[in-house]
Structures are given as structure tokens and as C-alpha cells.
Amino acid sequence: MDEIIYSPCGLICNDCAWYKGEAEPKCLGCKTVDGKPFWGTCLTFSCVAEHGVEHCGLCEDFPCDDFMGRYDPREGPSNAVLRAGLLAYRAKHGDEKAIELTRKREKEH
């Protein structure tokens, strides 16, 4: 199995249409492009780097207003709430269990 690429904001790059090349332009993953994907500069990636943590769930300020205000406009604010819960779970139980839970949730929706 290929290495799972898990973004600091809680997305599994391997499951993303842009990362898989199913949507254009292809994305290489935020870690590969140093937080500057095809759509611009990722403020969440920059914030994680400034705080010296691997992902938002490990930040002492999490969940902050900045994180909760950043979400996919196609999905609305509930997207940030869902990712916050998954990142809190990730911080407590690790990447493997969080990926399992995320994928289980996605299959149900």
C-alpha cells in the first residue's frame, strides 16, 4: 500500500480527486508544495508550521476561530466542525485510527 498522505487540516490527500488526478489541475499534496497548492497559499499549512505542530489537532490553540472559519464553501461551516472532531480524534488516537474513522464516515455518506 502506498504511504498515506494526511494533511495538517485533516484531509487525506490519497482520497482527494485532485491528488489522484481525477480532477484538474492535479495537486501534489500540501506537504510536497510547501502549503502552496494550485489554488493559492494555504493559511492552515502556514499556521501549523508557525506553531511547530504536525497537524491542527496537536496545537494548544485548537480549535481556534481561524480554523473554524476555514472550510470548503461547497460544504459550508459544518465541514470545519467535522474536521475539528476528526483532528481531535487524530491527536488522541493517532493517524491510523483517524484515517480508518474518516474513511468509514466517507463510505456512509
C-alpha positions in Angstrom: 0.0 0.0 0.0 1.2 3.5 -0.8 2.1 5.9 2.0 -0.9 7.7 3.3 -0.6 11.5 2.9 -2.6 13.2 5.7 -2.7 17.0 5.5 -2.4 19.2 8.6 -6.0 20.3 8.3 -7.4 16.8 8.4 -7.8 15.8 4.7 -6.5 12.5 3.4 -4.7 13.5 0.2 -4.8 10.0 -1.2 -8.6 10.1 -1.3 -8.8 13.5 -3.0 -9.8 13.7 -6.6 -7.2 16.5 -7.3 -4.4 14.4 -5.7 -5.5 11.3 -7.6 -5.5 13.2 -10.9 -9.3 12.7 -11.3 -9.8 16.5 -11.3 -7.7 19.2 -12.9 -5.3 20.6 -12.1 -3.5 17.8 -10.3 -2.4 18.5 -6.8 0.8 17.0 -5.3 -0.3 17.4 -1.7 0.3 20.4 0.5 3.4 19.0 2.1 5.0 18.5 -1.3 4.3 22.0 -2.4 5.1 23.6 1.0 1.5 24.7 1.6 1.1 26.4 -1.9 -1.4 24.2 -3.8 -2.8 25.1 -7.2 -5.5 27.3 -5.6 -3.1 29.6 -3.7 -1.4 29.7 -0.3 -2.9 27.6 2.4 -3.2 29.6 5.6 -3.8 26.5 7.7 -0.5 24.9 6.5 1.3 28.2 7.3 -0.3 28.3 10.8 0.7 24.7 11.6 4.3 25.5 10.6 4.3 28.6 12.8 3.0 26.7 15.8 5.5 23.8 15.2 3.0 21.0 15.1 2.3 18.2 12.6 -1.4 19.0 12.4 -4.0 21.3 13.9 -5.3 18.8 16.4 -1.9 19.0 18.2 -1.9 22.8 18.5 -2.5 24.2 22.0 -4.9 26.8 20.5 -7.0 24.2 18.7 -9.8 24.6 17.8 -9.3 28.3 17.0 -11.5 30.8 15.3 -9.2 30.8 12.3 -9.5 27.0 11.8 -13.3 27.1 12.3 -13.6 29.9 9.7 -11.7 27.9 7.0 -13.9 25.4 5.2 -14.8 24.2 1.7 -17.5 26.7 0.6 -19.3 23.9 -1.2 -19.8 22.1 2.1 -20.3 25.1 4.5 -19.2 25.6 8.1 -20.2 22.0 9.1 -17.0 21.0 7.1 -14.8 22.7 9.7 -16.8 21.2 12.6 -16.4 17.7 11.2 -12.6 18.2 10.5 -12.2 19.6 14.0 -13.7 16.4 15.5 -11.6 14.2 13.3 -8.4 16.1 14.2 -9.2 15.9 17.9 -9.6 12.1 17.4 -6.4 12.0 15.4 -4.5 13.8 18.2 -5.7 11.3 20.8 -5.6 8.0 18.8 -3.1 8.6 16.0 -3.1 8.8 12.3 -4.0 5.2 11.5 -7.2 5.1 13.6 -8.2 8.6 12.4 -7.8 7.6 8.7 -9.9 4.5 9.4 -12.6 6.6 11.0 -12.5 9.2 8.2 -12.8 6.6 5.5 -15.6 4.8 7.3 -17.5 8.1 7.6 -17.0 8.8 3.9 -18.3 5.4 2.9 -21.5 6.1 4.8 -22.1 9.5 3.1 
